Amino acid sequence: MSTYYNPVEIYSGTSGCRQLADKLDGEYANVSSILLLTRGGGVEARESLRPLQSWMQKRTVQLKELSISNPNLTDIVSLKTQLNDNDFQLIIAIGGGSVMDVAKAISAIQHLKISTVEDLRSAIAEGAYALDKVTPWIGIPTTAGTGSEVTKWATVWDTELSCKYSISKDVLYAKKALVNADLMQSMPLRLSFSTGLDALSHAVEAYWSVMSNPISRIYALTAIEAIRTYLPRLIYDPLSIEIREQLAMASLYSGLAFSNTRTTACHSISYPLSLIHGIDHGLAVSLLLGSVARINEPALIEREKLYKAFGVANVEGIGQTVQDLYRLYQIRTTFGNMG
């Protein structure tokens, strides 16, 4: 592949929220009703989001706090029912990947008649979503891992059939994204570690994917080097805004990389580990990096660049780097130890 595409308008840094609010004031001046999805804990009231708060105060806002990890069909149908066909014109998602997955799903089905899990299952299976009209959404991540604010797909689980679906169309890219490390500073270390490993896996898989391109590989290498440098430092200084900023940008670069490639074998194999065995997603997918790297080595493009980003001499160093991170964070390092 030699083409790269990503339409998301990205804002970052301390001035990013002000710039975003100014842009919304122009482009979405006629919006009167907003669906605000958050991870909870009053994150939407953070001082660093004050310009966005001021912009929303002039509009009707329906707030939904989501305590959802790995959203499933039931979660989506339940939320749509609670919204009661409210005609909101914009979705703002402030949270981790699961919150943004829900935002994409609701964006895709807001105008569909869906009242049961079977209705939603059929709509996804037949691709009968996001056809005539979708609701624009804005992504504001509070974790440094998923990159969901700059990708077009959402993962929705089907616990009844023990499988997962991907909702994916170009119109489901966020209109805008705000990356602000201040929103990530209070993340617990375990979550920071798991999401960091997820971002690392996204970047590595984007690098070796058959869909990779020169630009996605640059984003991937930048993300890998930053994560392997700053994730070890985080455990010693979890309140460091500098470290959080580096990991936030690494997650963004990783998202920009795999937004063009999707993920590969590590993610595919990891889904049942999370769904059936309850292993944290970031841990489940990173456990596979070393093994899949060895399988993929003969086909790697410019493998020396990948090794350099990891700071290792050969393919064996990729798995070793992951294992070293596990030991540093005192995480069990084998499938057997994880049950």
Secondary structure as UniProt FT lines:
FT   STRAND          9..12
FT   TURN            14..15
FT   HELIX           16..27
FT   TURN            28..30
FT   STRAND          33..38
FT   TURN            41..42
FT   HELIX           43..45
FT   HELIX           47..49
FT   HELIX           50..56
FT   TURN            57..58
FT   STRAND          60..65
FT   HELIX           73..83
FT   TURN            84..85
FT   STRAND          90..95
FT   HELIX           97..109
FT   TURN            110..111
FT   HELIX           117..125
FT   TURN            126..127
FT   STRAND          137..141
FT   HELIX           148..150
FT   STRAND          153..158
FT   TURN            159..162
FT   STRAND          163..168
FT   HELIX           170..172
FT   STRAND          176..179
FT   HELIX           181..184
FT   TURN            185..186
FT   HELIX           189..208
FT   TURN            210..211
FT   HELIX           214..234
FT   TURN            235..236
FT   TURN            238..239
FT   HELIX           241..258
FT   TURN            259..261
FT   HELIX           265..277
FT   HELIX           281..286
FT   TURN            287..288
FT   HELIX           289..296
FT   HELIX           297..299
FT   TURN            301..302
FT   HELIX           303..310
FT   HELIX           316..328
FT   TURN            329..330
FT   TURN            335..338
//
